[in-house]
């Protein structure tokens, strides 16, 4: 299957119309649309380490969640980190697809994965663009118990919590940056919102707003989407060799 054919097949599951208007995802780099794709590398971000691995291991394609190109590039030069990566990718004939808000919104994508971790019932979209998911637990639990569950399921080193002293039963999920979804979660009757990053002031205000918050890390709430990408690729072509790598370069000192 060629790069062009594989991209077309993936967009059957992740169509353009799922992309938010402010987003820039899709085909980021394609030196040769007719190149046959045999080896695919999956990562949350196209870091230089990920790119170097792809080059060393003769990958044909990188599929990422975060867009390699998010803002317009005024010039293609090695002094710019995005330009440097693009030049090396082109020189090594490696294409890049990035599926960002499409993968957040898609059935089985980022936020459905988060909701499935707790086996929520009556899961439905919420928030601007229907990016988030909200659902109910069969039985209420404490915020502390939920925090440990989220930490363990996401393999996060820690989570931050803001306790509004609500029993946890109706939970909203937004992978990545979720601060703009707090009021929507409250309007939907959520007692708790779980996201990757929410912000200091939002966490401080949450108890007064009447909602529990859990901040579990941008990377950790979105990294599971690589399993989703892998399942799509293997449905399209069972002969593809697919590898997943962690792209998180942020360290934790305790």
URFEN-V642437 format. One record per residue. N is the residue number from 1. RES is the residue in one small letter. SS is DSSP state (hx for helix, st for strand, lp for the rest). NEAR is the number of other ideal C-beta (glycine too) atoms within 10 Angstrom. D_LAST is the distance of its C-alpha to the last C-alpha in whole Angstrom. Layout:
BEGIN
n;res;ss;near;d_last
N;RES;SS;NEAR;D_LAST
N;RES;SS;NEAR;D_LAST
END
This chain:
BEGIN
n;res;ss;near;d_last
1;x;lp;15;47
2;x;st;14;47
3;x;hx;22;44
4;x;hx;16;46
5;x;hx;15;47
6;x;hx;24;43
7;x;hx;20;42
8;x;hx;12;45
9;x;hx;15;45
10;x;hx;21;41
11;x;hx;17;42
12;x;hx;9;44
13;x;hx;21;41
14;x;lp;23;39
15;x;lp;11;42
16;x;hx;9;42
17;x;hx;7;43
18;x;hx;23;40
19;x;lp;20;38
20;x;lp;15;37
21;x;lp;6;40
22;x;lp;8;37
23;x;lp;17;35
24;x;lp;16;36
25;x;lp;25;36
26;x;st;19;38
27;x;st;15;39
28;x;st;22;37
29;x;st;18;39
30;x;lp;19;42
31;x;lp;15;44
32;x;lp;14;46
33;x;lp;13;47
34;x;lp;9;49
35;x;lp;17;46
36;x;st;11;46
37;x;lp;22;42
38;x;lp;14;42
39;x;st;15;38
40;x;st;23;35
41;x;st;23;32
42;x;st;22;29
43;x;st;25;26
44;x;lp;23;25
45;x;lp;18;25
46;x;lp;28;27
47;x;lp;20;25
48;x;hx;12;27
49;x;hx;14;25
50;x;hx;23;26
51;x;hx;23;30
52;x;hx;12;30
53;x;hx;17;29
54;x;hx;25;32
55;x;hx;15;34
56;x;hx;9;34
57;x;lp;11;34
58;x;lp;11;37
59;x;lp;22;36
60;x;lp;22;39
61;x;st;24;37
62;x;st;24;33
63;x;st;26;33
64;x;st;26;30
65;x;lp;28;29
66;x;lp;19;28
67;x;lp;20;31
68;x;lp;21;31
69;x;lp;18;34
70;x;lp;15;33
71;x;lp;8;35
72;x;lp;6;38
73;x;lp;12;38
74;x;lp;8;40
75;x;lp;7;41
76;x;lp;12;40
77;x;lp;12;39
78;x;lp;11;36
79;x;lp;7;35
80;x;lp;14;33
81;x;hx;10;30
82;x;hx;16;32
83;x;hx;16;35
84;x;hx;15;34
85;x;hx;22;33
86;x;hx;23;36
87;x;hx;14;38
88;x;hx;16;36
89;x;hx;22;37
90;x;hx;15;40
91;x;hx;10;41
92;x;lp;15;40
93;x;lp;14;41
94;x;lp;25;38
95;x;st;25;38
96;x;st;25;36
97;x;st;24;36
98;x;st;24;33
99;x;lp;28;34
100;x;lp;24;32
101;x;hx;23;33
102;x;hx;24;36
103;x;hx;28;33
104;x;hx;27;31
105;x;hx;22;35
106;x;lp;19;36
107;x;lp;9;37
108;x;lp;15;35
109;x;lp;26;32
110;x;hx;30;29
111;x;hx;32;29
112;x;hx;21;32
113;x;hx;20;29
114;x;hx;29;27
115;x;hx;21;29
116;x;hx;16;30
117;x;hx;15;27
118;x;lp;21;28
119;x;lp;10;32
120;x;lp;22;33
121;x;st;10;37
122;x;st;8;39
123;x;st;19;36
124;x;st;12;38
125;x;st;15;37
126;x;st;22;36
127;x;lp;22;35
128;x;hx;10;36
129;x;hx;15;38
130;x;hx;13;37
131;x;lp;24;33
132;x;st;30;32
133;x;st;26;32
134;x;st;26;33
135;x;st;21;34
136;x;st;17;34
137;x;st;17;33
138;x;st;10;36
139;x;st;8;34
140;x;st;14;32
141;x;st;16;29
142;x;lp;14;26
143;x;hx;20;23
144;x;hx;11;21
145;x;hx;11;22
146;x;hx;21;23
147;x;hx;21;19
148;x;hx;12;18
149;x;hx;17;21
150;x;hx;24;20
151;x;hx;17;16
152;x;hx;11;18
153;x;hx;15;21
154;x;hx;21;19
155;x;lp;10;16
156;x;lp;18;14
157;x;lp;11;10
158;x;lp;13;10
159;x;lp;19;13
160;x;st;14;15
161;x;st;19;18
162;x;st;21;21
163;x;lp;15;23
164;x;lp;15;27
165;x;lp;10;28
166;x;lp;17;30
167;x;lp;14;30
168;x;st;23;29
169;x;st;17;32
170;x;st;19;32
171;x;st;26;29
172;x;st;30;29
173;x;st;34;27
174;x;st;29;27
175;x;st;29;25
176;x;st;22;23
177;x;st;15;24
178;x;lp;30;25
179;x;hx;17;26
180;x;hx;15;30
181;x;hx;23;30
182;x;hx;24;29
183;x;hx;12;33
184;x;hx;19;34
185;x;hx;27;32
186;x;hx;16;34
187;x;hx;10;37
188;x;lp;17;37
189;x;lp;12;36
190;x;lp;26;32
191;x;lp;21;31
192;x;st;28;27
193;x;st;29;26
194;x;st;33;23
195;x;st;29;22
196;x;st;24;20
197;x;st;18;20
198;x;lp;24;21
199;x;lp;15;21
200;x;hx;9;20
201;x;hx;9;23
202;x;hx;20;24
203;x;hx;17;22
204;x;hx;11;23
205;x;hx;14;27
206;x;hx;21;26
207;x;hx;15;27
208;x;hx;9;30
209;x;hx;14;31
210;x;lp;11;31
211;x;lp;21;29
212;x;st;24;25
213;x;st;28;23
214;x;st;27;20
215;x;st;25;18
216;x;lp;26;17
217;x;lp;24;16
218;x;hx;19;19
219;x;hx;20;19
220;x;hx;21;18
221;x;hx;28;21
222;x;hx;25;23
223;x;lp;24;22
224;x;lp;19;25
225;x;hx;27;28
226;x;hx;22;28
227;x;hx;13;29
228;x;hx;22;32
229;x;hx;24;33
230;x;hx;17;33
231;x;hx;13;36
232;x;hx;20;38
233;x;hx;22;38
234;x;hx;12;39
235;x;hx;11;42
236;x;hx;17;43
237;x;lp;15;44
238;x;lp;7;43
239;x;lp;8;43
240;x;lp;17;40
241;x;st;13;37
242;x;st;18;34
243;x;st;15;31
244;x;st;16;27
245;x;lp;16;24
246;x;lp;14;21
247;x;lp;20;21
248;x;lp;16;17
249;x;lp;11;16
250;x;lp;7;13
251;x;lp;6;10
252;x;lp;9;7
253;x;lp;3;4
254;x;lp;4;0
END
